[in-house]
Amino acid sequence: MASLISRLTSQRCSISQTQGDANQAVNAGTATFAEIRDLFCDLRGSVDECALMISYRSSPEITKLFSKLLPDDERLEASSVQRPGTKPEIIECDGDAAYDEALRGAVRAAAGEESLCALIANSRTRAKQLAKLLEGEAIATVPQDGTLPSSGVVLLDVKLAKGLEFDHVIVPDVQEGAFPDEPLRRHRLYTAISRATQRVTLLANGKLANVLR
């Protein structure tokens, strides 16, 4: 128990990020809700839990998509209070050239809309790679003050996107090799998709990851 207390104390930021939705724990090594609950039970007594399974952000179609990434006991309980919207767009590409073309096409189409779109990368490293790949495209990055534009396309990684919402989200690299069935990857994909309120576009260089099938 002493080691867990030390771990939780050293990870206060990570703990605060997971409270509210355990499925948005996008940092490796973050204490789980079960660990936090056990600690509080040992130190303070019983703990009451209230599972909030209604999405007030995303359309029913988007909620249904990211619900595939939830644990089995939560999947059927998730719902949305928003009006029906647009079916998620899933683009599976055959090879690098087709993938690059599809990614540019998705970005260009989003840039021409009046809404705000986020291109959300799985990591900061991948975000930098995408910025280089998409040089010349109308893409903005989040400035130091964190102020988002009112429209256009902004590129950011999933950790930076957490807590934000966008009219449209483009999630690249949603192929099996990039998103195997393991908790951290599921959490990052869940977080990226659930940033979208109205539309979501998934791009895969190959077949779509099995966790979303």
Summary of the structure (lengths in Angstrom):
residues: 213
radius of gyration: 18.1
end to end distance: 39.3
largest distance: 58.1
contacts: 632
relative contact order: 0.17
helix: 41%
strand: 20%
